[in-house]
């Protein structure tokens, strides 16, 4: 599994900062979405909006240059929220994601087929369910490399690290300041298990969600 090692590298120890975050969100709190959000988005995206949910686990990614990603994984495992902040937790974006798939990868050949040189992930355009998305990361005319991210995660039972190699795509929905996002991530946990997750998201306003 040499290609696994070359792609994913090594893990680092988790930090307690994963538990803290913006907008009053944290592991153990409950998250509620505006009751009109689902109706507003209907017909513009296939992203589903959940009912009020407790936050089961919280993740934290340092992007450097005072940029951070906070991720909140809900009791309903189909849903998670990402918040991008700069500086002293100035919110730059909020995205509600739905998991579309989560596949365990068992070999180098399978990884290359699903997310490597033999796949469509990393190309400038990606077609999902007949809808075209444009690549957000990388400027190459052809396939670009996946972006490495290290996530520290805490939940009521444990804290751990996940190594991601990710690629993000986006498209306009026709709604003001609401884009649809398609995120692929090759993930390696501390036990060495490698998986490919696919998530579909929608941009939110900070007023679309609140804690309860």
N, C-alpha and C positions, 0 to 999 in steps of 0.2 A: 504494500500500500504506500509506495514511495510518493505517488502524486498527492495522496492525502496529506502527508507530512509537509511536502513542499508548499501546498496551498494553504494549509491551516496553521502551521507553526506550532507554538507552544502556548499554554495557558498561564495566566497570572492569578495571584490571590485576590479574592473579592475584597471590596472595601465597604464600610458601613454607610457610605454616602448614597447607596442605592435606595435607601429607605426614605430619603428626603426628596421633595419635589415642589413644583409650582402649582398654582390654582387650588391649593389646599388638598391636593391628592397625595395619598400615601397608602402603603400596604395596610389592610385592615379597615380602611374607610369604604364607604359605599358611593357609587357613582350613578348619577341620574342624567338622562338626556332630555332635552326639550321635547315635550309631547307632540309638537307639530313637525319635528325634524323628519320623521319617516315619510310623512305626506309630502313635504317639500321636495325630498330627494326622489320620490317615486317617479319613474320614467326617465330619470337622468343618470342613475347608477343602479347597479344590482347590489350595492353594499346594504346590508340590513342593519337596522338600529335596534339594540337590545333594550329590554326593560331595565329598570334600576338593578344594578348588580354590585355586589361587594368586590373589592379589589383583593384578589388572592395573593398576587406577588407583584413586586415592583423591581424594575431594572433601571440601570444607569450606565450611559456610555459617554465617555469623554472624547469629543471630536478634536480637541485642541483649539487654541486661539479663542478661549472663553466660550466655546460652543459645546453644548451638552444635549443629549437625548435622554428623556425620561420615558420609560415604557411601563404601562400598567396592564396587567393580565387579569381578566375578570373571572369570577366564579364560573360563568359559562365560558368554557375554553375556546369557543368559536370566536371570541371577541377580545381585542386589546386596543389600547390607546397610546399614541406616541405624541410627546410634546417636545419641540425643539426650542431651547432657550439660549440666550446669549447673555454675557455679563452676569449681573445680579438677578438671574432668573427672569429676564425680559423675554416674554413669550413671542416667538417668531412664527410658529405654526402648531396647529393641533390636528391630528389625523385619527379618525376611527378606522381600525382595520378589522376585516373578517378573515380568518384563516380559510383558505380554499383547499389546501392539502398540506400534509406533513408526511414525508416519505423517508424511511430509513435507508441509507445507502450502504451497500455491503461490499463494494469492490471499487478499485480504481476505474475499471471499464464502465461501471454503472455511473460513477460520478462524472466522468467525461461525457457520457451520453446525456445525462440529465442537466448538467450545469457547466460543462467544460467546453473544449474546442468543438466537440461534436454536437453541441446544443445551439439553440437560438438565443440563449441568455447572453447578454453582453453586446448584441448587435444593435445598431441605431434604432431599429423599429422592432416591436414585438406585437404579434397579433394574438389576442386572447378572446376566445368565444366570438370571433369575427370582428372584434373591435381593435383598432390600431392604437398602440401606445408608443410614445417617443422616449428614448433613453435620457435620463436626467444626469447621469454620471459618466464622465469620459468624453473625450473629443475626437477619438479615432473614427475614421471613416468606416472601418470594419469592426470586428468584435473587440471589445475592451475587457480589461481584467476586472474581476470582482473586487469590491472595496472591503478591506479588512476592518472589522469593528470588534472591540472587546466589551462584552456586557457583564456587569456585576448584577446579580439577582438575589433578592431576599424574599422569603415567604415565611409563614408561621413555623415551619419545620426546619428550615435550613437556609444557608447562603451558599452561592456557588457562582462559577464563571462559565460563560458560553462564548466561544470564539465564532464570529460570523464572517463570512465573505459574501457580500450582498450586491445586488444591482436593483436600481429603482427606475421605474418607468412611470409616465404620467400622460394624461390627456385632459383637454378641456371638456367640461360637461355642459356648457352653455349657461350655467348658473354663476352668478357673480362671486368671484373669489372662492369657488369650490371646484377643485380638480379631483379627478379620480386617479389613484396611485396603484401601481402594481409592483409589489416588492418580492424579490426572490432572495433567499438567504440559505447558503450552505452553513450548517451549524455543527459545531463539535463541542460535546460536553466534557466534563472532567474525567469521565470514564473512557473517553475516546470514541464514543458513538457519534457517527456522522449522519446528519439528516438534511433534507432539502425542504424548506418551508416556502409556501407561496401564499401571499396575503394580498387582498384587494381592499383599498382604503378610500376614504373621502375626506377632503379638507373640511374642517369645522371652524366656526367662530368660538371664541372663549365663552360666549354667552349660550352656546348650545349645550353646555354640560355644567353640572354643579355637584357638590358633595352633599350627602344626606347622612 
